[in-house]
Amino acid sequence: MRKRLYLKVGDRVTHIKYSFWGVGEVIEEWHSHLAGGFCFVRILFEDGNERSFINDLDSEFCCYYSGIRIIS
């Protein structure tokens, strides 16, 4: 089954609950090659911290559902 990915490298994002993190940029994405495996993204935020999130819209734990939004 093909994953429904939300973010890609270079996307600029913000978190609706943690605005003090600042704007973030997706710097890496990686995918499991196993059936049912996870897809992740790593985001570098303005506060200097990198944070990793699940990037599959079919997962209830996807970064979109936890508050990550793309900045246009």
N, C-alpha and C positions, 0 to 999 in steps of 0.2 A: 504494500500500500504506500502510495506517495505521500510524503509529509506536506502539510500546509504551513509554510514558513511565514513568519510575520516580519522579521527584520533581516537586513543584509548589511554587509560591511560598508561603512561610510554613512549609514543612516544616522541622523542626529535625533536624539530623544530626550525626554524628560520624564520624571516620575511624578504622578499626580499627588501622591501622599508624602513624598520626601523631596519637596522642591528645593530644600537647602543643599541637596547633592549637586544642584546646578544642571547645566546641559551636559548630556553625555553623547559620545560617539561610539558606534559599534566598531570595534577594532579587530574582532575575530569571530568566526563562526565555524562550528564543527559538527559533524553528524556521525552517528553510529551506523556501521554497516550491517548490523544485526537486525533482523526483523523485530519490530517492537522497541527498538532502541531510541534513545533521546537525541534531540538536536539542541545545541546550546549556542548562545552568543555571549561574548565578553564585551562589556561596555566600560569605557573610561569616562568617568564623570569629572566635572570641574573641581570637585573637592579633592581630586588626586587619587581617588580609589577606583580600582577596577572591580566590577561586580559581574557575576555570571548568572544567566537566566536561561530557562527552557524556552525554546523558540518554535514550538509546534502548536499551532492554533487548535488542533484537535485534542490537546492535553488541557485538563482543567488547571494545570500549574503553569501554563504559558505566561510569559512576561506581560502580554497584553492584559490578561485578566488580573494580574497583580498590580497594574497601574502604569506600566511603561507606555508612553505615547510618542509617536513620531512627530517631529516638528517639521512643518512644511517650509 
